[in-house]
Amino acid sequence: MTALAFDQPDLGQRLAALTDEQLDDATFGIIGFDDATVVRRYNRFESQAAGLSQPSVVGQPFFTSVAPCMNNFLVAQRFDDAQADGAALDATIPYVLTLRMRPTKVQLRLLALPGAATRYVLVQRQP
């Protein structure tokens, strides 16, 4: 298996086929959630970077319990709009994480494919 890259074009399709152990090999954060925004996948990199254990995050509502700082028009609304339109979402945006940490500049990649069971927020931290 080739390493996952934050900016790789087919990443939305690849993530669905990977095991949780394979997601743990990524060098960026991966958070996968279902249509009800409940976190179903949370990789080791993001767990360590955010200081939140996988068991404390998986099964929790993403935009209200895990990352309320992303519950806005820049992030959550894009997923809602894509789902309502039946459209694919693949957007990379600069962002500043503010919850539970000092403000941290990151790149977020928002991924959703029509009909897919899991949608993803990828987090690339700045060096």
N, C-alpha and C positions, 0 to 999 in steps of 0.2 A: 504494500500500500504506500502511495506517495503521501508526503506530509500535507496536512491541510494548510491552506493559505487564506488569510482573512479576505483578500481581494480576488480569490479565484472565481471565475465566471460561473461554473456549474455547482457552486457550493450548496445552494438550496436543495438540489437533487441528491448530492452526496451525503449530506447530514442525515437524511432519513434512513439511509442504508447502513449507517455506522452504528456499532454497539456503543454503549456508554463508556466502555474501556477505551475504545478508539477515540471518542471525544476527549477523554482525559489526556491524550497525547498532544492535543492542540496547544499552541503557544499564545492563545488569546481566549477570552471568555466566551462561553457558549451557554445560552439559556434558552431552553425550548419550552413552549407552553401550548396548551390546547385551546380550543375555541372559547372556552369559559375563562381563559387566561390563567389557568392553574398550571404551575410549573411542573413539567414532567421530566425534563432533562436539565442537568446543571453540572458542568464539567469541573474538574479539579482546579484548573487554572483560575477560573472565576471564583471558585470557593476560597482559594488562598488569597487572591488579590482583594476580594471584598471582605474577607474575614467572616464569612458566613458558611457554616457547615452544610454539606449536601443534605443530610437528613432534616435540617431545620428549614430548608428552602423548598425541596420537592414536596408537592402537595399543597403549597400555599398559593394564594392569588398573587400573580406577579405585580400588577400595577397598583394594588392597594396595600399588600403586606410586605413584599420583597423590595420593590423599587418604586415607591410612590413618587420619587423625583422624576420618573419617566411617564407619569400619568398626565400627559398634556398633549397638545396638538402636534408637537414635533415627533412624538413616538407613538403613544397609544392610539391617537386619532388616525394615524396613517394605517395601522393595522385594521381598525374599524372600517375605514373607508375602502380599503382593498377587499375586505371580506364582504362588505355590502355590495360592491361592484362586481364581485367574482373575478377580480383582477389579481395578477401577480404583483408582489411588492419586492423590490430589491433596491434599497436606497442606503447610501452611506452618508452620514452626517457628522459634523463635529459636534461634540457635546461636553458638558461639564457635569460630572457626577458629584452630588453634594450630600447624599444621605450617609450617615454613619462614618464619615471620613472627611478629611479636609477636601476642598474642591479639587477635583482631579480631571484634567483634560483627557478626553478619549475620542476615538472614532467609533461610532455605532454603525453597524450594518443591520438593517431590518429586512428580514426575509420571510416571505409567505408565498406559498404556491396554492392556486385554487384547488380545493378538494383535499389538500394535505392535512393530516391529523395534527401536525405540529408546526407552529410558527416559531421563528427564532430572532433573538436579539444577540448579536455578536459584539464583543467589546474588545477593542484594540487599544491598549494603554499606550500613551506617548512615552518615549524614552526619557 
